Amino acid sequence: MSSINKRTGPALYSVENNLRGGACAMCGGLSQTITVCSDNAIADRLATTEAGRAKRNFDMNGSYRFFWAQGTACLAPQIVLEETGSDHEIVSVDLSRGEHNTPEYLKLNPAGTVPALVCPDGQVLSEAAALCLYLGELHPGVGLVPAVGDTRRGTFLRWLIYLTNTVQVAYKRFYYPERFSTDPAHAPAIKERAVENLFAVWRPVEAHLGEKGPYFLGEACSVADIYMLMLATWFEPVDDLRQACPAVAEACELMSRRPAVAKCLDMQNGISIGRTAHSPLE
């Protein structure tokens, strides 16, 4: 039996999950395996990956390895993996122990960030939005990414890029105010201003969903909505976002009813927006 007990990503949550026989006890019968990294686990997993490149010729219906940490930008691509029915193994990276900065992990992802995805053909991808787009476009039948030529694609790309380049970036000053001044005494003021900015960058999202929703593309859920849900879970206190942005809250609630989304949210202790019907809001 292993356990995860860490504070990760933008320092959102703390979780302790008991894992039995390689399956997550919290989530029950998931379609993927979860591996908790010990001191040498990442090196072992990477060695296996290298061996697989040399020995096997994967096709895109093979299995993925998803390097994951709870409470981070891993949530959106994890949901897309589930939505597309992609066979995958989750390798848990303990950020509190610096596993993302080990030589073994940096060989996988030189940026030292999660998520990272080892594809069935052996290529390694990173950056959450890129993973979402890549997986969504590999599975056009699921309908999460409008195809080239689809009249909705422009709107889809507009809002996905807004979320990644504007909303996601705005959280850094809230969670890491010390990075934006050489004087530690400035941190409280930076964080206070960051809250004002977060409300400001969410307003255009709220306006669009309120007029065109419930999702960015009307009735069709897309990768942009999945990414928005992830970013909404980072807001603290989340009740403030829900009250200020009821259309955002409604979209999150609708998405939480999707089995794939609910399964991934159940791995994120502390989230109180976008919960499943059997897990009431707190």
C-alpha positions, -999 to 999 in steps of 0.1 A, spaced: 0 0 0 13 35 -9 0 69 -2 1 104 -17 3 133 7 13 165 -9 6 201 -17 11 206 -54 9 228 -84 -5 262 -75 -6 250 -39 -42 243 -40 -49 210 -22 -36 183 1 -47 147 -5 -40 113 10 -51 85 -13 -47 49 -4 -38 28 -35 -44 -9 -34 -31 -32 -61 -23 -4 -85 -59 10 -85 -71 41 -68 -92 33 -38 -108 68 -39 -120 64 -75 -128 27 -75 -127 10 -108 -108 34 -130 -98 24 -165 -62 35 -158 -35 24 -133 -20 48 -109 17 44 -99 31 63 -70 67 73 -76 93 62 -50 129 75 -51 138 55 -82 103 50 -97 106 78 -123 139 65 -135 124 30 -137 94 43 -157 116 62 -180 139 32 -186 108 12 -195 98 40 -219 132 40 -236 131 2 -239 96 4 -254 108 28 -280 135 4 -291 115 -28 -290 79 -19 -300 62 -2 -328 32 14 -311 0 25 -328 -22 53 -316 -46 28 -300 -18 17 -276 -14 29 -240 -2 63 -228 19 71 -197 6 102 -180 29 119 -155 5 136 -131 3 156 -99 -29 164 -80 -42 200 -80 -22 211 -110 -28 216 -148 -29 179 -151 -66 178 -145 -77 190 -180 -57 165 -201 -66 138 -176 -103 145 -183 -96 144 -221 -78 110 -217 -109 97 -200 -134 114 -224 -116 99 -254 -114 64 -238 -76 64 -242 -59 36 -224 -35 52 -200 -14 47 -169 -10 75 -144 25 80 -129 22 102 -99 50 128 -95 55 141 -60 63 178 -64 68 183 -27 98 159 -29 111 176 -60 106 146 -83 99 169 -112 134 183 -109 153 150 -109 176 143 -138 154 114 -149 122 136 -151 140 165 -167 151 140 -194 114 134 -200 104 171 -197 132 196 -196 108 223 -183 104 203 -151 67 207 -151 36 184 -151 18 171 -170 39 151 -194 26 124 -217 45 95 -232 25 85 -263 20 50 -277 45 58 -305 71 68 -279 70 106 -284 69 127 -253 45 157 -251 40 184 -224 19 215 -218 -16 209 -207 -34 227 -235 -13 210 -261 -21 176 -247 -58 185 -247 -57 196 -284 -36 166 -294 -58 140 -278 -90 157 -289 -79 159 -325 -68 122 -325 -104 113 -315 -126 135 -337 -156 113 -332 -157 124 -295 -164 160 -306 -142 178 -281 -122 198 -308 -139 213 -338 -122 202 -370 -104 225 -394 -132 239 -416 -158 237 -388 -173 272 -384 -170 269 -346 -133 263 -347 -124 300 -345 -146 306 -314 -131 274 -299 -95 285 -304 -102 321 -293 -115 310 -259 -90 282 -253 -61 305 -260 -77 332 -238 -79 307 -209 -43 296 -213 -27 330 -220 -48 352 -198 -68 334 -171 -42 307 -162 -14 332 -162 -33 355 -138 -32 328 -111 6 330 -108 5 364 -89 -21 349 -65 -2 317 -57 33 330 -61 34 367 -52 69 364 -40 81 358 -75 70 393 -86 91 414 -63 125 414 -47 110 426 -15 90 400 5 70 427 21 53 434 -12 38 399 -14 5 407 4 -2 437 -18 6 417 -50 -17 389 -39 -45 414 -32 -42 430 -66 -41 395 -81 -75 388 -68 -89 419 -84 -73 409 -117 -87 373 -115 -122 387 -113 -115 409 -142 -101 382 -165 -131 359 -157 -157 385 -166 -153 380 -204 -158 343 -199 -189 348 -179 -203 372 -204 -198 348 -233 -213 318 -215 -242 339 -202 -250 349 -238 -240 318 -258 -238 290 -232 -241 269 -214 -208 260 -230 -184 280 -252 -198 264 -283 -234 265 -271 -248 230 -263 -216 212 -272 -189 206 -246 -154 210 -258 -118 210 -246 -122 248 -239 -149 240 -213 -128 213 -197 -99 237 -194 -122 263 -179 -134 238 -153 -98 231 -143 -90 268 -139 -123 274 -119 -112 248 -94 -81 269 -86 -101 300 -75 -100 306 -37 -125 310 -22 -144 293 -49 -178 306 -36 -167 341 -46 -162 330 -82 -195 311 -82 -214 342 -70 -196 365 -94 -199 342 -124 -231 321 -123 -228 310 -159 -193 297 -152 -206 278 -122 -235 264 -143 -211 251 -170 -189 235 -143 -219 218 -128 -231 204 -161 -196 191 -169 -194 174 -135 -223 151 -145 -202 136 -173 -188 103 -160 -152 110 -172 -152 144 -155 -166 131 -123 -140 104 -121 -112 129 -124 -127 154 -100 -129 126 -74 -92 125 -74 -90 162 -65 -97 166 -28 -108 201 -19 -125 210 -51 -159 226 -44 -170 237 -79 -181 213 -105 -190 184 -82 -210 153 -92 -246 150 -81 -236 124 -55 -209 147 -41 -228 178 -30 -211 212 -29 -196 221 5 
